[in-house]
Amino acid sequence: MSRTRAFFLLCLSVFLPFQTFMLAQAAPSAPAAQEQRKTSEPYTGDLSIFDSPGREDRLQISRVMDILEITQGKAVADIGAGSGWFSVRAARRVGESGAVYAVDINPEAAHFIDERAKKEQLRNVKTILSKPDDPLLPARSVDAVLMLKTYHEVAHPVTLLRNLREALRPGAKVGVIDRNGNGEDHGVGREVVIREAQEAGYKLVAKFDFVKGDKMDYFLVLSAVE
């Protein structure tokens, strides 16, 4: 073998591994799939259980509405409305000049609330059969939102909150009442909610523990970042 050929092969043996290394460094690594956090199955059982005696006092729902500034003439969204337990209370608070959107993904819940509003003569309650990640509310339609013991069931909370933004009027407040948990035990940690809300473009306005004496339940108030 000639010296020239031997030198060429030696250079090639050094260059090729180096080139492979440089290409591997330059190539963008595939983004890791975002892990979906654990959630609880949406409730589909007997809706009347939400109207248990004393629930209004335990959750201090009048104080919750005060903090969310739910007053006469306001428009409110009850996301995950279930039996309409909160919807009818908000409807009485806002009066006929206001409106309550009872939002749920369960057709049975929507029908239940329609019948309930008719029976209780609340003409300001409007049901919306929503998507799991989109409340399908009209644009700029609400002054306040409450997600009462619902957030832990939302599989794509960041997407839901982003879609909700379009429905918020300037200064609207979004309330989340839930219990501490791991997602699949009908609860989710408050810090998880705060982090996901920030990712969706919200800021934390206030947080409370008064909704239950055992401190398991919490109440967060959010607003969209302008």
C-alpha positions in Angstrom: 0.0 0.0 0.0 1.4 3.4 -1.0 2.1 6.1 1.7 -0.5 8.4 0.1 -3.2 5.7 0.2 -2.4 4.8 3.8 -2.5 8.5 4.8 -5.9 8.9 3.1 -7.4 5.9 4.9 -6.1 7.2 8.2 -7.7 10.6 7.7 -10.9 9.0 6.7 -11.0 6.8 9.8 -10.7 10.0 12.0 -13.0 12.2 10.0 -16.0 9.9 9.7 -16.6 9.3 13.4 -16.1 13.1 14.1 -18.6 14.0 11.3 -21.2 11.5 12.8 -20.7 13.0 16.3 -21.2 16.6 14.9 -24.4 15.6 13.0 -25.8 13.9 16.1 -25.1 17.1 18.1 -26.7 19.4 15.5 -29.8 17.3 14.9 -32.7 18.5 17.1 -33.9 15.9 19.6 -37.5 14.8 19.3 -39.5 16.6 22.0 -40.6 14.3 24.8 -44.3 13.7 24.8 -46.0 15.7 27.5 -47.2 13.4 30.3 -50.9 13.8 30.9 -51.6 14.1 34.5 -54.1 11.7 36.2 -57.8 12.7 36.3 -61.0 11.3 37.7 -63.8 9.9 35.6 -66.6 12.5 35.1 -69.5 11.7 37.3 -72.5 10.1 35.5 -74.6 8.9 38.5 -77.5 10.2 40.4 -77.5 14.0 40.0 -79.7 14.6 43.1 -76.8 13.7 45.4 -75.4 17.2 44.8 -78.3 18.7 46.6 -77.5 17.3 50.0 -78.8 19.2 53.0 -76.3 21.7 54.4 -74.1 21.9 51.4 -74.8 25.6 50.9 -73.4 26.3 54.4 -70.5 23.9 54.1 -69.3 25.5 50.9 -70.2 29.0 52.1 -71.5 29.6 48.6 -72.9 33.1 49.3 -69.4 34.2 50.3 -68.0 32.5 47.2 -70.4 34.6 45.0 -69.4 37.7 46.9 -65.7 37.1 46.2 -66.5 36.4 42.5 -68.5 39.6 42.4 -71.7 37.9 41.3 -74.4 40.5 41.6 -77.5 41.7 39.9 -77.3 41.8 36.1 -74.0 39.8 35.8 -73.5 36.8 33.5 -72.1 33.7 35.1 -70.8 30.4 33.8 -71.1 27.2 35.9 -68.7 24.8 34.3 -69.4 21.2 35.2 -72.8 22.2 36.3 -74.0 18.7 37.2 -77.5 19.0 38.8 -77.5 22.8 38.5 -77.0 23.2 42.2 -74.8 26.3 41.8 -76.5 27.5 38.6 -79.9 28.0 40.3 -78.3 29.9 43.2 -76.3 32.1 40.9 -79.5 32.7 38.8 -81.3 34.0 41.8 -78.4 36.2 42.7 -78.1 37.9 39.2 -81.8 38.2 38.7 -83.7 38.4 35.4 -81.4 41.1 34.1 -78.5 38.6 34.4 -77.7 35.2 32.9 -76.3 31.9 34.0 -74.7 29.5 31.6 -74.9 25.9 33.0 -72.2 24.1 31.1 -71.7 20.3 31.2 -70.5 17.5 28.9 -73.3 15.2 30.1 -76.5 15.4 28.1 -78.4 14.0 31.1 -77.1 16.9 33.2 -78.2 19.5 30.6 -81.7 18.0 30.5 -81.9 17.8 34.3 -81.0 21.5 34.6 -83.5 22.5 31.9 -86.2 20.8 33.8 -85.1 22.2 37.1 -84.9 25.8 35.8 -88.4 25.4 34.4 -89.7 24.0 37.6 -88.1 26.8 39.7 -89.2 29.4 37.1 -85.7 30.6 36.4 -85.8 31.9 32.8 -82.2 33.2 33.0 -80.6 29.8 33.1 -79.2 28.6 29.7 -77.7 25.1 29.4 -74.7 24.4 27.1 -73.7 20.9 26.2 -70.0 21.4 25.9 -66.9 19.6 24.8 -64.4 18.2 27.4 -61.8 20.8 26.5 -64.1 23.7 25.4 -67.0 25.2 27.3 -68.4 26.5 24.0 -69.5 29.8 25.6 -70.2 32.8 23.5 -67.4 35.3 23.1 -67.2 38.0 25.7 -70.3 36.6 27.5 -69.4 36.1 31.2 -68.3 38.2 34.1 -67.6 35.3 36.5 -67.0 31.6 36.2 -67.1 28.8 38.8 -65.7 25.3 38.5 -67.1 23.6 41.5 -65.5 20.2 42.3 -65.0 19.7 38.5 -61.4 20.6 37.7 -60.0 17.2 38.8 -62.1 15.6 36.0 -60.7 17.7 33.2 -58.3 15.7 31.1 -56.9 18.7 29.2 -57.2 21.7 31.7 -54.8 24.0 29.9 -56.7 23.7 26.6 -60.0 24.2 28.4 -58.8 27.3 30.2 -57.4 28.7 27.0 -60.7 28.2 25.2 -62.5 29.8 28.2 -60.5 33.0 27.8 -62.5 34.0 24.7 -65.7 34.0 26.7 -64.4 36.3 29.5 -65.3 39.9 29.7 -62.7 42.4 30.9 -62.1 41.9 34.6 -63.9 38.6 34.8 -63.0 36.3 37.7 -62.6 32.5 37.4 -63.2 30.5 40.6 -62.0 26.9 41.2 -63.2 25.0 44.2 -61.7 21.5 44.6 -60.0 19.3 47.1 -56.4 18.3 47.4 -55.6 15.0 45.8 -53.6 13.2 43.1 -56.0 13.7 40.2 -57.6 10.3 40.2 -59.0 10.4 43.7 -61.6 13.2 43.0 -59.1 15.9 43.9 -56.1 17.7 42.5 -53.4 19.7 44.3 -53.9 23.5 44.3 -50.4 24.1 43.1 -51.1 22.0 40.0 -54.2 24.1 39.3 -52.2 27.3 39.7 -49.4 26.1 37.4 -51.8 24.9 34.7 -53.7 28.2 34.9 -50.5 30.2 34.5 -49.6 28.1 31.4 -53.0 28.9 30.0 -52.5 32.7 30.5 -54.1 33.3 33.9 -52.8 34.8 37.1 -53.7 33.9 40.7 -55.8 36.7 42.3 -56.5 35.1 45.6 -56.7 31.7 47.4 -58.8 30.6 50.4 -59.3 27.6 52.6 -62.6 28.6 54.1 -64.8 26.4 52.0 -64.3 23.5 54.3 -63.2 23.3 57.9 -60.8 20.4 57.4 -58.7 22.4 55.0 -59.0 19.7 52.3 -61.0 22.0 50.0 -59.6 25.1 48.6 -60.9 28.1 46.6 -58.7 29.7 44.0 -59.6 32.9 42.2 -58.0 33.5 38.8 -58.1 36.2 36.1 -56.9 36.2 32.5 -53.6 38.1 31.9 -54.3 41.0 29.7 
